[in-house]
Amino acid sequence: MEIKKREVIFSIIIIAVMLIIGFGISEKIRQNMLEKYQRYDLAVKIDSEELFSYGMSTNVGDAFVYGDLRTIDPVTFSELGEVYSYVKKEEQEYRKHYRTVTKTYTDSNGKTKTKTEIEEYWTWDTMRTEKRTATRIAFLNVEFDYEKIPFPTSHHLKTISTGYHKRNVYYGTDTDFQGTIFTILKGDTINATSFYKDKTISETIENLESGSELVLFWIFWIILTAGVVVGFYYLENNWLD
């Protein structure tokens, strides 16, 4: 395909405009990152129950706190045999479905044609879901409501057959973890808390200050810019001639 001079010129203009816009957006992202990094650097670092309680009672504000997170009143289903901070049971059935599909074939004259058919397929469908969640947890031996600290996401526990084409699928979250929380110590409690499993305070800060937001933005922006240029070429050669 021959590349026209105007296509090259317009492509250069598109790339230049996208770069200008990109640098403007990235500068805002960078400023926001620097503000967050300053907040992380000024935050209090705590790894003892005494300092943790003192920080909440004196409203010290931003803090990184390292310790054990445990569930006080774990939950379960009797058939599991183990307890969890959160557990979900999905009652599923293996059911038949139908869908219309279009297929391509070659007839006796060598011509390519299409036809529609009704196709049968099977899937495990969730018919009923039941969830159970603990209500009380403790971090560094200080008790809170379960919602105060976001636990790690649940994982598949087991699948139990309950009959012909029937099964129960279980998902759950463990009861005990170790790691660091980033929180606001105020009003004798924690606020706006994030939990970083299996990370020390220094590892958490290093992870938060990795600069990944800026890297991800430029990867996205370069892909978007390439897409705009390709889109221009497509329009130029298919619609604008």
Number of C-alpha atoms within 10 A of each C-alpha: 4 4 9 11 9 10 15 13 10 14 19 13 13 17 16 13 12 18 16 12 12 16 13 12 15 18 12 12 16 15 11 12 19 14 11 14 17 12 13 19 14 12 18 20 18 18 16 13 16 11 14 26 16 13 23 19 14 12 15 16 17 23 26 26 25 28 22 17 24 21 23 18 15 20 20 20 16 8 7 14 7 12 18 22 25 23 25 22 21 18 20 20 20 14 12 11 10 10 9 10 10 10 10 10 11 10 10 7 6 8 8 10 10 10 9 10 10 10 11 10 10 11 11 14 14 16 9 11 13 11 15 16 18 19 16 17 23 19 23 18 15 13 16 17 12 19 13 18 21 13 21 12 10 16 13 12 15 12 14 13 12 12 9 8 11 16 18 19 17 22 18 23 19 19 19 16 18 18 19 28 26 25 22 21 25 16 14 14 18 22 17 12 17 15 22 20 17 15 17 19 22 13 14 21 17 11 13 15 17 12 15 11 14 17 12 10 15 16 10 11 19 15 11 13 19 15 12 16 19 13 11 17 19 12 12 14 13 9 8 9 6
